[in-house]
């Protein structure tokens, strides 16, 4: 590590669980962030500030005025700009030592099969079930840990669907499809019709960033097998245990 890096990351280095070794893991790590909106904004900024060496962001959308109520990676100067380019510029301004890639495309199966294998962790910051299932399936296929979050109204949820080989997660943890089967027909709730409490996406996204950083640095216990839920009206957290479905169409045969 350089002298500048020792100074920049000194608060991490003071943590016994991270230290120089853990920070070096972060500097060498590769993160794939799907979505550069409400959840992706705090995820991108915290990963960059923490020194994750390579961050790839995927999002096809552009910044609109309605986004600025909660999507803190963007500002008035970003209006009409691709979200991934706006977020990449903000990350570079925050930490020029981080390498960013901005992919202004939809996250389809082909793209995920190309990008997921190169990532050490995948963070799902999307807002629809179809894409979440595509991301989950790709992470299962390529044995990559997935940190997934969702937020609508005043309600949020986060979990980590870890790759089967992670010794801290036990054997065969559940995948996203174990809890939300693809055939269940869940209906997406759009922020444009239901609204979202501005700080909620910041809270959920920050927890996603924390989970990703823990996995990359090799510290703590991930949320694998546990779904963390937040009721923002009461500011009350709850947790439920998740079991792997042996008949899951995505991970059941693995």
C-alpha positions in Angstrom: 0.0 0.0 0.0 1.2 3.5 -0.8 1.5 6.3 1.8 -1.7 7.9 0.5 -3.6 4.7 0.8 -2.4 4.1 4.3 -3.7 7.5 5.2 -7.0 7.3 3.2 -7.9 3.9 4.6 -6.5 4.5 8.1 -9.9 4.0 9.9 -10.2 0.6 8.3 -6.6 -0.3 9.2 -7.4 0.5 12.8 -10.0 -2.2 12.9 -8.5 -5.5 14.0 -10.9 -7.4 11.8 -9.8 -5.6 8.7 -6.3 -4.2 9.1 -3.8 -4.0 6.3 -4.6 -7.5 5.0 -8.3 -6.9 4.8 -7.8 -3.6 3.1 -5.5 -5.1 0.5 -8.3 -7.6 -0.2 -10.6 -4.8 -0.9 -8.1 -3.0 -3.1 -7.8 -6.2 -5.2 -11.5 -7.0 -5.3 -14.0 -6.8 -8.1 -17.6 -5.8 -7.5 -20.5 -6.0 -9.9 -23.4 -3.6 -9.1 -26.6 -4.1 -11.0 -28.6 -0.8 -10.8 -27.4 2.7 -10.4 -30.5 4.2 -8.8 -31.8 4.5 -5.2 -30.0 1.4 -3.9 -27.1 1.5 -6.3 -26.2 5.1 -5.3 -25.1 4.4 -1.7 -23.7 1.0 -2.7 -21.5 2.6 -5.3 -20.3 5.5 -3.1 -19.5 3.3 -0.1 -17.7 0.7 -2.2 -15.6 3.4 -3.8 -14.9 5.2 -0.6 -13.8 1.9 1.0 -11.4 1.2 -1.8 -12.9 -1.7 -3.7 -10.4 -1.8 -6.6 -12.7 -2.5 -9.5 -16.4 -1.6 -9.6 -18.6 -2.4 -12.6 -22.0 -0.7 -12.7 -24.8 -1.9 -15.0 -27.9 0.3 -15.7 -29.5 1.4 -19.0 -31.5 4.3 -17.5 -30.9 8.1 -17.5 -31.2 10.5 -14.6 -34.6 12.3 -14.3 -35.7 15.0 -11.8 -37.9 12.5 -9.9 -34.7 10.5 -9.1 -33.0 13.2 -7.2 -35.3 12.8 -4.2 -33.4 9.7 -3.2 -30.7 8.7 -5.7 -27.7 10.5 -4.1 -25.1 9.6 -6.6 -26.7 12.1 -9.0 -27.4 15.8 -9.0 -28.9 18.5 -11.1 -26.0 18.4 -13.4 -26.7 14.8 -14.1 -30.2 15.3 -15.6 -30.5 13.4 -18.9 -27.2 11.7 -18.3 -26.8 7.9 -18.2 -27.0 6.9 -14.5 -23.9 4.7 -14.8 -21.8 7.5 -16.2 -23.1 9.9 -13.5 -22.4 7.4 -10.7 -18.9 6.6 -12.2 -18.0 10.3 -12.2 -19.1 10.7 -8.6 -17.1 7.6 -7.6 -14.0 8.9 -9.4 -14.3 12.3 -7.6 -14.6 10.5 -4.3 -11.8 8.1 -4.8 -9.7 8.4 -8.0 -7.8 5.2 -7.1 -10.8 3.1 -7.8 -11.3 1.7 -11.4 -14.9 1.9 -12.6 -16.7 0.5 -15.6 -20.0 1.9 -16.7 -22.2 -0.4 -18.8 -25.2 1.4 -20.1 -27.2 -1.7 -21.0 -29.9 -3.9 -19.6 -28.8 -6.7 -17.4 -29.9 -9.7 -19.5 -28.8 -13.3 -19.2 -26.0 -12.9 -21.8 -24.5 -9.9 -20.1 -24.6 -11.5 -16.7 -22.9 -14.7 -18.0 -20.1 -12.5 -19.2 -19.8 -10.2 -16.2 -20.7 -12.4 -13.1 -17.7 -14.8 -13.4 -15.3 -11.9 -13.2 -16.8 -10.5 -10.0 -15.9 -11.4 -6.4 -19.3 -10.2 -5.3 -22.5 -9.2 -7.1 -24.8 -6.5 -5.6 -28.4 -6.5 -6.9 -29.8 -3.0 -6.7 -32.6 -3.5 -9.2 -36.3 -2.8 -8.8 -38.0 -5.7 -10.5 -38.4 -9.5 -10.0 -37.5 -10.5 -13.5 -34.0 -9.0 -13.3 -33.5 -10.2 -9.8 -34.1 -13.7 -10.9 -31.8 -13.4 -13.8 -29.0 -12.1 -11.5 -29.7 -14.8 -9.0 -29.5 -17.6 -11.6 -26.3 -16.2 -13.0 -24.7 -16.1 -9.5 -25.8 -19.7 -8.8 -24.4 -20.8 -12.2 -21.1 -19.2 -11.6 -20.9 -19.7 -7.8 -20.7 -16.0 -6.9 -22.1 -14.4 -3.7 -25.1 -12.2 -4.2 -26.2 -9.3 -2.0 -29.8 -8.4 -2.7 -31.8 -5.5 -1.5 -35.3 -4.1 -2.1 -37.1 -1.0 -0.9 -40.6 0.4 -1.6 -42.8 2.7 0.4 -41.5 2.5 4.0 -40.4 -1.2 3.8 -37.0 -2.6 3.0 -35.3 -6.0 2.9 -31.8 -7.3 2.5 -30.1 -10.7 2.4 -26.9 -12.3 1.1 -27.3 -15.4 -1.1 -23.8 -16.7 -0.7 -21.9 -19.0 -3.1 -22.0 -22.6 -1.9 -18.2 -22.6 -1.2 -18.3 -19.9 1.5 -17.3 -21.7 4.7 -18.8 -19.0 6.8 -22.3 -19.6 5.4 -22.7 -23.3 6.1 -23.4 -25.8 3.5 -25.8 -25.2 0.6 -27.4 -21.8 1.7 -30.6 -20.8 0.0 -30.7 -18.8 -3.2 -33.1 -15.9 -4.0 -35.4 -18.3 -5.8 -35.7 -20.5 -2.8 -37.5 -17.7 -1.0 -39.2 -16.0 -4.1 -39.9 -18.8 -6.6 -39.9 -17.6 -10.2 -43.3 -19.2 -10.9 -45.0 -17.5 -7.9 -46.0 -14.5 -10.0 -45.1 -11.7 -7.6 -46.2 -8.3 -8.9 -43.6 -5.5 -9.0 -44.5 -2.3 -7.2 -43.2 0.8 -9.0 -41.8 3.7 -7.0 -43.7 6.0 -9.5 -47.1 4.6 -8.3 -46.4 3.7 -4.7 -43.6 6.1 -3.7 -40.6 5.4 -1.6 -39.4 7.1 1.6 -36.1 8.9 0.6 -33.8 7.7 3.4 -35.1 4.1 3.1 -33.0 3.3 0.0 -30.0 4.9 1.7 -30.4 2.6 4.7 -31.0 -0.6 2.7 -28.2 0.3 0.2 -25.8 1.0 3.1 -26.5 -2.4 4.6 -25.9 -4.0 1.1 -22.6 -2.2 0.9 -21.6 -3.4 4.4 -22.5 -7.0 3.4 -20.4 -6.8 0.3 -17.4 -5.3 2.0 -17.6 -7.9 4.7 -17.5 -10.7 2.1 -14.7 -9.1 0.2 -12.5 -8.4 3.3 -13.3 -11.8 4.8 -14.7 -10.5 8.1 -17.8 -11.0 10.1 -20.8 -13.2 9.4 -22.8 -12.7 6.3 -26.6 -12.6 6.1 -26.8 -15.9 4.3 -29.8 -17.9 5.3 -31.4 -14.8 7.0 -33.7 -12.2 5.5 -33.4 -8.8 7.3 -36.5 -6.6 7.0 -37.0 -3.0 8.0 -40.3 -1.3 8.8 -39.4 2.4 8.3 -42.5 3.7 9.9 -41.6 2.3 13.2 -37.8 2.1 12.4 -38.0 -1.6 13.5 -35.8 -4.4 12.2 -36.9 -8.0 12.1 -35.2 -11.1 10.8 -36.5 -14.4 9.5 -34.5 -17.6 8.8 -34.5 -18.9 5.3 -34.2 -22.5 4.4 -32.9 -23.9 1.1 -35.6 -25.4 -1.1 -34.3 -28.9 -2.2 -36.7 -28.6 -5.2 -35.7 -25.1 -6.1 -35.6 -24.8 -10.0 -32.4 -22.7 -9.8 -30.2 -24.3 -7.1 -32.0 -27.5 -6.2 -30.0 -29.8 -8.5 -26.7 -28.3 -7.4 
